[in-house]
Amino acid sequence: MVVEISAQAVSQLREKTGLGLMQCKKALAETSGDLEKAIEFLRKQGAAVAAKRVGKETKEGKIVFGASTSSATGLPSVAVMEINCETDFVAMSDDFNTFASKAVTAIAASAPANVEATSALSIDNTTLGELLTAAIAKIGELIAIRRFVVEKSGTGEWIETYSHMGGKIGVLLKLAFEGEASDKAALTSLARDLAMQVAATSPVAIDPSGVAADLIAKEREIAREITMKEGKTGDMLERIVDGKLNKFYKENCLLQQIFVKDNKTSIDKLLEATAKTLGVKNLRVAAFHRLQLGQ
């Protein structure tokens, strides 16, 4: 017996899934007009679509941010995430950005251990994995969460985000301090300026103590080879190598860098001056994360 599919049922299914008229009509026909079974059918179809996209290159996408406030502390957790797709056109679409927003907000709330663990996160009475499958089916391109970082805010901490080049670069930065900041607007402005600094200069660490040992060894080796070719030896050689390494720190460690808005002020001095303005002590950069699409 052929079940007649009403226009109202098709409309309801389209509203729930966002899929096309013919897809919804076919799903309802396959499930004898049962709306919930039709949704399940489409999800299974989505899995098939996703499987077909495996192996496709996902070089486009965005860096996005999401936040969730703790019910216990009232303080936010903030996530920065790289999500990829196949084309720049899809990266600008509402469907892609809606999914990305839901995903990064759920990640901020739950702080999963890794990308694989995100699939089980609960969103809108379903899972992130199922939503991803549905998004791939609807959009017709492979979508993948590539990486993310979550920072939780505590007392005496301030988190700021900055998006650059239409989401090609994203920075999450956390300040920490002791005391009560007298001017939240000034604190926000400082945090945003520092996030912009990180976006522009791509530092490798907050200060020299955070630079990886293998990177230091590599820079020292390069500096030594260059200096030896210049004919320097002995103590002179070592002093010049140390000088080149210090220059590397000034260019690549955030606190040693010159502030991009004031070429006479270093970031550590900027923090000292702002701490006095805010009436706080030990104002410092607790963490920063710079994600660049495809990097």
Secondary structure, 3 states (H helix, E strand, C coil): CCCCCCHHHHHHHHHHHCCCHHHHHHHHHHCCCCHHHHHHHHHHHHHHHHHHHCCCCCCEEEEEEEEEECCCCCCEEEEEEEEEECCHHHHCCHHHHHHHHHHHHHHHHHCCCCCHHHHHCEECCEEHHHHHHHHHHHHCCCCEEEEEEEEECCCCEEEEEEEEHHHCEEEEEEEEEECCCCCHHHHHHHHHHHHHHHHHHCCCECCHHHCCHHHHHHHHHHHHHHHHHCCCCHHHHHHHHHHHHHHHHHHHEHHHCECCCCCCCEHHHHHHHHHHHHCCEEEEEEEEEEEECCC
